[in-house]
Each structure stands twice: as structure tokens, then as C-alpha cells.
Amino acid sequence: MITATSDWQRRLANGLSRVALHILASLLGILFVLPFLWMLSTSLKTDPQVYHVPPIWIPNPVRWLNYPEALTYVPFSQYFVNTLQYGVFCTIGAVISSAFCAYGFSRIRWRGRDALFVIVLATTMLPFQVRMIPLYLIFNKLKWLDTYLPLIVPAYMGVPYFIFLLRQFFLTIPMDLSDAARIDGASDLDILLRIILPLSKPALAVVALFEFMYDWNDYMGPLIYLRDSAKYPIAMGLEQMRAHMHSMGTFIPLQWPRLMAASTVTILPVVVLFFFAQRAFVEGITLTGMKG
């Protein structure tokens, strides 16, 4: 009787703890999604509704014209094309270069490998602001300014954080597969392309998603290296739109509905991409931390 009672109490405690965790996760989820919902709500408001007190969450009336007005205020179509133009190349370069480096750090034994890997990880502690001036001087000497080369070429040199993620994933793949392939006469390049990479699709998806999101939202890099407004990416396009609205005069309020509409359209591709790739993303994040 005592055992049955203790089992029932333990099950009740476990059930209550699960309910509490779900409630906490739901509250945190609502907290994180509130800014997005407010941005979406503001993008459909009229100007008086934006400044209404108390705040209005559900616009009435809904003004859909904010979206076409925002997207034609500055050439957003060109900014989208510009962002894709170098974002895709950066993503491809980051995946390829980081995979090659991670393979060397995880599957090939050579002197000084672990020490060099520590140095690679140490570079992640250097913020971009520390490297900004030296990189600008280098790219200026190479006459790469006002081109996409300063944004694309570094991605093909390996990204330390992605090298770490892929190395952790490659370590979870049994070495017996590589040894069996070597016995059959396969080279390291064959092992990487035919065995390691096909088994690492979740981790590669994580790297590609992280890199594309970074390039899509990057503002500092294009601000430093690009001068021609026709080459601006989407992040600088938003800033150009905000600055132009602000410069219209102090008697004309900043057009928040149009600005929020442009911001909603800007983040929409990344949100859609994440929802389509979330299974591979979660699986990759989980598996990359299984083995050190």
C-alpha cells in the first residue's frame, strides 16, 4: 500500500513538473514572439493608430497599402537581389571551406593538430570591431572596396565557429568507415565527399542556415566596404529608408507603419527558411554536441 502511494505521488510530481515546464516554455515563447507580433500589427496600422494610447494590437481599419508603399519607397527589389547575390556565394563558401578544415581537424592525425585547433577557436573571441580597420586597409590595398569581394572571399577561408560545429559532428561518425574506405583504396578527398558529407547533412544544413542568416542581416560589413547605393543589401536598404524618412523634416512624423512593413518583408524569407529547415537544424544542433 505504501509502495503504491509513493508511486502515485512520484507520478503526480513528474506530471506537475512537466506541466510547469510546458507553461514556462509557452510563456517564454510568447515573450520572444511579442516583438514580431507588434511589428506585424504596426505594419497594418494607420499613422494615428501608431500613437494611440493605450496601444492598439489589432488594427482597425487594416491598411494593406503600407506594404506596396514601403517596398516602392526605396528600390527594395534591387536590395533583395544584391543580398542574395553575395549571400548565396558566402553560404556555399562557408560550407565548403569549413567542411574541409573540420575534416582535417577530426579525421586526419598530424603533429600540432590540437594546438592549431585551439588557436582557431581562440580567433572567435576577436570581435569584428578589432579586425575592422586592418581588414579595411588590406582590402583597400587589394582595390576590393565597393565590391562584394570583401564580403564573399573571407567565407572561403573557413569560419572558426562552423569548423568547430562540423568537427564535433564528424567525430560522431565511426572511424571504422574511414578505415574500411582506405583499405579499399579511397583517398581522404573520396572519404570526405562520399562518406562524411553525405552523413553530415544535418550539420551542413545548420552551417548553411547560420551563414545565410548572418549575411542576410549583415549591416556592418556592407556599411564599411560598399559605397555605391545600387549595391546595398537589404539591411542597408532599411537604414536608407529610415534615414530618408527622418530627413523629411521634424514636422512630418516618422512613417512607422511603412517602416515596419518593410521590416516584416525583410525578415520573412529567413523565417520561412527556418521553418522549412528546422528539422535538420534541430537535429544538427543536437548531434554536434554529442562528442568532444
N, C-alpha and C positions, 0 to 999 in steps of 0.2 A: 504493500500500500504506500509506504514511504517512497519507494523507488518510482512508482507510477506518478506520485505527486511531484517529485523532483524533476522527472522527465517533462511533465506538463508545464512546470514553471520555467524550465530551460527553453522549451519550445516557445512559450509565451514571450520570454525575454528576447529570444532571437527574432521572433516576429515583430516585436515592438522596435527593436534596433533597426531592422530592415525598413520598417515604415518611416522611422525617424530619418534614416539616411536618404530615402527617396524624397521625403519632404524637403530636406536640406538641399539635395541636388536640384529639385524643382525650383526652390527659391533662388538659388544661385544662377540657374538657367534663366529665370525671369529677370534677374538683376542684370545679367550680361546682355540680354536681348532688348532691354528697355531703350538704350540709345538708338538702336536700329529702328525700333518701332516709332520713336519720336521723330527721327529723321524722315521716315516714310510718311508719318502723319503731317509733318510740316511741309513736305513736298507737294501736298494736295490742298493746302490752305490758301486762302486769300491773304493779302497783306494785313488787314485789320485783325484777322483771326490769330496771326502770329503773336501779336502784342496784347491779346486778350488776357485779362485776369479775372478768375482763375484760368489756368491753361486749358486749351481745348485739345482733347485727344482724338476725337472723331470729327473731321472737318465737315462742316455743313454751311454752304454747299461745297461739294468736291470740285476742285478746279484742275482738270486734267491738262489744261493749256500750259501749265507750268513746265511740263516736260518738253514739248516742242520748242517753247520759248528759250528754255535753258540750253538745249542742245544746238540751237542756232545762234545763241548769243556769241559764242566763240566757236571756231571750227573743231568741234569735238570729234567728228568723224576722222579727221586727219590725226588728231591726238591718239585715237584708238589704234589707227593703223601704225603710227610711229611706235607706240608701246609694244604692239605685237611684233613689229619688225625687229626690235632688238631683244625683246623678252623671250621669244621662241629660241633665238640663237643662243642666248645666255643659258637657258634651261638645258638645251642639248649639250652645250659645252660643259656645264657644271656636272651633269650626269656622267658624261663620258670620262672627263678628266678625274673626277672624284672616284669613279669605279676603278680606274686603272691604278690610282695611288693606293686605294684601300686594298686592292688585291696584293700589291707589293708589301703592304704592312701586315697582312693577315695570312698569306699563303706561301710566301717565299721567305726562307731563312737567310739572312745576310748580316754581316757584322755592323753594329751600330743601328740596327733597325729600331729597337725600342727607344734609344736615346733620340733619334731623329723624330720619331712619332711624338715624343714628349714636346720637342721643340715646335712641331706642327700644331699641337694642341695649345701651346703657350701663345701662339700668334692670335688665337681667338680672343685673348684678353686685351689686345690692342684695338681700341675703338677707331672708327673711321676718321674721327677728328684728329687723331695723332698722325695718321698716314696721309691726310688730305693734302697738305702742302707739298711733301715730297712727290706724291703721285702726280699732282698738277704740274710740277716742274719737269718730271720725266715725260709726261705726255705732251707738254709744250715743246720740249726738245725734239720729240718724235713727230711734231706737227700733226698730232691727232686731235687737237681741240676742235670743237664744233663738228665732231663726227661721233658716230656710235662706237668707235673702236675702244675708247677708254672704258666703256660700259660692257662691251662684249668680250674683249680679249682676256681680262683677268679671270673670267669664268672658265676659260680653257686651261688655266694654270692650276686648277684644283682648289676646292673650297674646304678649309680645315674642318669645319663642323660637319659637312657632308662626308668627308673622308672618315671621320670618327664614326658616324652613323653606319656607313657601309662596312667599315671594318668590323664593327660589332656584329653585324648581320652575317658577314662572310665567315666569322668564327663559329657560328652555329651550324654551318654546313660541314658534315663529316669529312675529315681529311682522306678517308678511305676512297672517296670518289675521285679525288685528285690523284692519289697514288695509283689507282686502277687505270686511270686515263694515261698516266705517264708510262705505265708498263705497256700499254697499247701503242705508245709512240707519240702521244699528244704533247704539244708544246704548252708553255704557260698561256700563250695567247689563245690556243684552242680550248684550254680548260676554262679560261675566263669567259670566252664567247659562247661556248657550247654547254657548259655545266653551271658555272657560278651565276652568270647573269640570268639565265632562264629560271633559276631557283630563287632569284633575288628580286622578283618583280614587285612585291610589296614595298621593299626598302627603296627601290628605284622610283616608285611612284611617290613616296614621301619626299625624296630629294627633289624630284621634278616639281611637285606641288609647292614646296617651300621656296624654291628658287623662282618659280613663276610669280608667286605672291609677292616676293621681295621686289622683283623687277617691276611688277605692276604698280606697286605702291611707292617705289623709289622716287624720292624728291631731291635729296641732297646731291647725288651723283649727276643727274642731268642739269641741276642748277649750276654746278661748278664747271662742267665740261661743254655744255651746249650754249650757243649764243643766238643762233637763228631760231626765231619763234616758230618757224614752219617745221622744226624738228622736235618740238617739245612733246614729251609724253603726257599721259592723262593727268598725272599728279600736278605737273606744272600748268597744265591747262586749267585745272580747277583754281589754282592760285592766281593765274592771269585773269580768270573770270571774277574772282573775289576782289582783286586789286582794281579792276576796271570799274566794278560797281561802286567800290569805296571812293574812287576818284571822281565820281559823277557829281559830288557836292554834298555838303553837310545837310542841306535841306531835303535831300532825297534819301530815304532810308535804304539800308542795305536790303536787297531783294532776297530775303532768306528762303522763300518758297522755291524760287528758281535755282538758288544755290544748293538747296537740299535735294531737289530733283536731279540736278547734275551729279551730286554725290551718290545718290541711290543708283543711278545708271552706271556710275563708275565702279562701285563695289559689286554690282550684280554678277558680272562674269566670274569673279573669284568665288562668290558664294555658290553659284551653280556648279562650278568646277569642283569645289569641295564636296558638295552633296553627291556628285557622281563618283568621286574618288574616295569617299570617306571609308569604305570598307577596306580598301588597300591601305589607306592612310592609317587607320587604327591598327590594322594587323602589322604594318611595318613598324610603327612606333612601339608596339608591344614586343615584337621579336628582336628589335635592335638592342634591347636591354637585357636579353636573356643570358648573355655570356660575355665576360670581360676578358 
